[in-house]
Amino acid sequence: MMTPKVKEILGLLVFFHILHTSYAPFPEGHPYTFLNPLIEPWWNKISGNTQRQVLSAWKTVEPTAFALSRLVEAKMDLVAGRRRDGPPKPYPSERYGDDKSSEPESSPEGAGSESESHSKEDNHDEPVSEGASPEAESAGEPESEPSSFAY
């Protein structure tokens, strides 16, 4: 277990690492803009050619870093079952219009009744006509998974 003193030292190390790896002042609206007062005094002392080299390297790294963070966020949203462009995805029972409030609440007495009702639904006493295909019978059933995924 880390003591508070060790946590403070690690926090300072992370802060100074950010300062050390921050070469150029950040534009307005950037999350690290608060570091600009610490960067600008020595930034103005380096030559214009060096400033251009650092800025060109930063402009190639920064979009890649933001694209990578958006990709990771999209993957996390996909795993969590959320859409990026809208509200969270509904659970399968909500997606197909099943109402959870109409389901009987599970209780010790009613635990076996649910399995009995499913077994009665599965037994079809009606004869199947010769021309009917299995696809025609299952056409009214909802799909178990959506047919397309957004990455």
N, C-alpha and C positions, 0 to 999 in steps of 0.2 A: 504494500500500500504506500502510495506517495504522500509525503508530508507536504504541507502548504508551501514550505520553502522551495522544495523541488519543483512544484507546480509553477511557482513564480519564475524560477530560473528557466524552465522549459518555455514558458510564455514569452519571456524576454528573448530567448534564442529564436523562436519563431518570428517575432517582430523584427529582430535585426536581420534575419534571413530574408524577409520580405524587402527590407530596406536595401540590403546588399544586392539582391537580384533585380531591383527596380532601377532601370537605367534612365528612363526618360519620364518627364512629367506626364501625368495621365490627363486625358481630355475630360471636359465637364460631363457629368453624368456617369462616369466610370466608377465602379465600386471602390477603387483605391485612390480616389481624388484627395482624400484626407492626407495622403503622404506627400503631396506636391510641395508644401512648405519645407519639407526636409530634403527633397530632391533638387529643387530649383537653384539653391545657392551654388552647388558645384556643377549643375548642368550648364549654367551660363559660362563657366570657366573653360569648358572643353571647346575644341575647334568646331567650326561649322561642318566640316567634312565628317568628323567623327559623329556629330549629332545626326547628320543625314543617314549615315550607316546604321546607327542604332535605331533610328526611327523606321528605316526600311525593314530591318530585321524584325522589329516589334510589330509592324503592320502585317507581316507574313505569319507570325506566331499567334497573334491575338485572335484573328478570325478562326484559325484552326482550333484554338482552345475553346472559344465560344461554341463552335460547331460540335466539338466533342462533348461539351457539357449539355447541349441540347439533345444530342443522341442518347447520352446516359439518362437524362430526364425522361425522354420518350420511352426508353426501355423499361425504366422503373414504373412509368405510368401503365405500360402494357402489362407488366407483371401484376401490378396492383389492380388492374381491371378498370382503369379510368381512361376516358377519352381526353385528348388534349384540346379538342375544339368544342367541347360541350360539357354537359353535366356528367357525373359518374355513370358508368354503365349500370343498368338495372340487373338485379339477380335474374336467373333464368325464369323463375316463377312469375316475376313481375313483367318480364319481357313478353311472355306469351299470354298475359291477361289473367293468370291464375290469381285468385285473391287469397292471401294468407289468412285473412280473418275468417274465411269460410271453412278452413281446415279445422278439424277437431283438435283440441289441445291434447298433447300426449299425457296420459295418466297411467298409473299401473294397471287399472282395470281395462283401459282402452288400448293397451299396447298390442294385443293380438288382433283387434278388430280391423286395424289398418291393413295388416297382411292378408286377412281374409277377404277384404273388399277388393284388393288387387288380384287375388287369385280368382275371384268370381268374374272380374272384368276380363281376365285373360282367357277364360274358357268361353269359346263361341259355340253355342248350341245350334246356330243357324248353319245350314249346309252352304258350302261355298260353291258358287256356280262355276261351270267348267271354263267359261270365258274370262273370268275375273283374274287379274294378275295380282301378285303381292304388292306391286307398286301402287296399284289403284286403291288398295285397302289402306296403305300407309300414307296416301296423299294428304289426308286431312290432319295428320300428326305434325307437330312442329319439329323443326330440326333441333338436334341436341347442341350443335355449335354453330356460330355464325359462319357464313361461307367465305367471308373475306376479313382479313386483319389489316389494320393500318399500322405501319411501322414508323 
